[in-house]
Amino acid sequence: MARKLTRVAAKITAMKKTISVFITALLMTFSGQLFAQKYAYVDTQYILENISEYKASQQQIDQLSIAWQKEIEAKYTVIDKLYKDYQAEQILLTEDMKRKREQEITNKEKEVKEFQKQKFGYEGELFKKKQELTKPIQDKIYNAVKKLATDQSYAVIFDKSSELIMLYTNPKYDKSDEILAAMGYKAGKKDSSDGKSSGSPTPGNTGGGEGSPSTDKK
């Protein structure tokens, strides 16, 4: 019985060693593939801020938003006056007149809330206007990023301005200026933390970083 247990224990130990060797080999293979890939990043917020059409679209959206907000405030001012007048005259009104005045105020409140929803609600007019004005620009950026990744064989291009947490970024791998240049725009001024100053991209160094894109590896 003791011998059987010993043999079983030996088999289990051998099996564990085999699995361990297999996992180690798998991890080494995966790690080799991982480090063989090329990575870069862009800052889409920075890119958008340096596109004149985007700035114009934002101004148009802001103007619409302000105009609609003023219209809503004006409607609430009318409602507030109706309510104050009703309170002041309430003692002189019959029950029927009170109900009519109250219903009028209630209807006005419903109207302004519906107007507010139509303009600022989910998939309201402001949302649709943003889509109409900004989606073509976003598509243009996406296509430029896709082309850069394809032409220069990048496995992944991250977005620095997204929710993805990037604790440290080396400006060497920032391709934002290359994207702007590819789209026909000049580079803007970046944060000093990026290690890059303002200026327009120049042939052969559109990335604004060290080295050529063909040798950028992580």
RABELCOR-V228290 format. One record per residue. N is the residue number from 1. RES is the residue in three letters. NEAR is the number of other C-alpha atoms within 12 Angstrom. D_FIRST is the distance of its C-alpha to the first C-alpha in Angstrom with 2 decimals. Layout:
# RABELCOR-V228290
n: <N N>
res: <RES RES>
near: <NEAR NEAR>
d_first: <D_FIRST D_FIRST>
This chain:
# RABELCOR-V228290
n: <1 2 3 4 5 6 7 8 9 10 11 12 13 14 15 16 17 18 19 20 21 22 23 24 25 26 27 28 29 30 31 32 33 34 35 36 37 38 39 40 41 42 43 44 45 46 47 48 49 50 51 52 53 54 55 56 57 58 59 60 61 62 63 64 65 66 67 68 69 70 71 72 73 74 75 76 77 78 79 80 81 82 83 84 85 86 87 88 89 90 91 92 93 94 95 96 97 98 99 100 101 102 103 104 105 106 107 108 109 110 111 112 113 114 115 116 117 118 119 120 121 122 123 124 125 126 127 128 129 130 131 132 133 134 135 136 137 138 139 140 141 142 143 144 145 146 147 148 149 150 151 152 153 154 155 156 157 158 159 160 161 162 163 164 165 166 167 168 169 170 171 172 173 174 175 176 177 178 179 180 181 182 183 184 185 186 187 188 189 190 191 192 193 194 195 196 197 198 199 200 201 202 203 204 205 206 207 208 209 210 211 212 213 214 215 216 217 218>
res: <MET ALA ARG LYS LEU THR ARG VAL ALA ALA LYS ILE THR ALA MET LYS LYS THR ILE SER VAL PHE ILE THR ALA LEU LEU MET THR PHE SER GLY GLN LEU PHE ALA GLN LYS TYR ALA TYR VAL ASP THR GLN TYR ILE LEU GLU ASN ILE SER GLU TYR LYS ALA SER GLN GLN GLN ILE ASP GLN LEU SER ILE ALA TRP GLN LYS GLU ILE GLU ALA LYS TYR THR VAL ILE ASP LYS LEU TYR LYS ASP TYR GLN ALA GLU GLN ILE LEU LEU THR GLU ASP MET LYS ARG LYS ARG GLU GLN GLU ILE THR ASN LYS GLU LYS GLU VAL LYS GLU PHE GLN LYS GLN LYS PHE GLY TYR GLU GLY GLU LEU PHE LYS LYS LYS GLN GLU LEU THR LYS PRO ILE GLN ASP LYS ILE TYR ASN ALA VAL LYS LYS LEU ALA THR ASP GLN SER TYR ALA VAL ILE PHE ASP LYS SER SER GLU LEU ILE MET LEU TYR THR ASN PRO LYS TYR ASP LYS SER ASP GLU ILE LEU ALA ALA MET GLY TYR LYS ALA GLY LYS LYS ASP SER SER ASP GLY LYS SER SER GLY SER PRO THR PRO GLY ASN THR GLY GLY GLY GLU GLY SER PRO SER THR ASP LYS LYS>
near: <7 8 9 10 11 12 13 14 14 14 14 14 14 14 14 14 14 14 14 14 14 14 15 14 14 14 15 14 14 14 15 13 14 16 16 17 22 24 31 37 36 38 37 33 21 30 41 35 25 31 29 21 22 29 20 19 25 24 18 20 26 18 16 21 24 17 18 23 22 16 19 27 19 16 25 24 18 19 27 18 16 25 23 16 19 24 17 13 15 20 12 13 17 13 12 12 16 21 15 17 24 23 18 19 27 19 17 25 24 18 18 27 22 17 23 26 20 19 27 26 16 14 15 18 21 31 22 18 25 28 20 20 22 27 19 18 29 24 18 24 36 27 19 28 37 23 19 33 27 17 14 24 22 27 24 22 31 28 27 27 18 15 11 13 11 16 8 14 23 24 28 30 38 39 46 47 46 41 40 40 30 28 29 21 26 26 33 27 22 24 13 10 12 24 18 27 19 18 20 26 28 19 13 15 21 31 35 35 27 21 17 20 28 22 19 27 23 22>
d_first: <0.00 3.82 5.40 5.14 6.35 8.68 9.95 10.68 12.38 14.26 15.44 16.64 18.43 20.03 21.11 22.69 24.51 25.81 27.07 28.62 30.40 31.62 33.01 34.65 36.29 37.45 38.96 40.67 42.14 43.30 44.74 46.58 48.10 48.97 50.82 52.55 54.32 57.72 58.50 61.74 63.24 66.52 68.23 69.65 71.57 73.32 74.01 75.52 77.70 79.26 80.11 83.65 83.06 80.21 82.44 85.19 82.82 81.63 85.26 86.02 83.04 84.08 87.65 86.56 84.27 87.07 89.61 87.41 86.50 90.21 90.88 88.22 89.65 93.14 91.93 90.36 93.64 95.49 93.02 93.37 97.16 96.99 94.82 97.11 100.19 98.61 97.86 101.41 103.02 100.60 102.92 105.68 103.60 103.28 99.85 100.21 101.15 98.21 95.77 97.31 97.14 93.54 92.60 94.36 92.37 89.08 89.90 90.76 87.45 85.55 87.56 86.84 83.11 83.04 85.00 82.57 79.62 81.38 82.03 79.02 76.31 73.24 74.62 78.10 81.02 80.02 76.49 77.93 80.48 77.81 75.90 79.10 80.09 76.82 74.57 76.58 76.27 72.53 72.13 74.17 71.92 68.78 70.25 71.22 67.72 66.18 68.56 67.80 64.05 64.58 67.15 65.29 61.72 60.40 57.04 57.84 61.01 60.53 63.25 63.89 65.88 63.20 60.65 58.21 57.75 58.62 58.28 59.97 62.00 63.45 67.00 66.34 64.35 66.84 68.50 70.72 73.92 73.00 72.64 76.02 77.64 76.18 77.70 81.05 80.99 81.43 78.80 79.41 78.80 75.19 73.73 73.80 70.02 69.81 71.71 74.17 77.84 80.12 81.69 81.57 79.06 80.28 79.27 76.39 75.26 75.13 71.84 73.53 70.47 69.37 68.77 69.08 67.04 65.52 63.62 62.47 58.70 56.20>
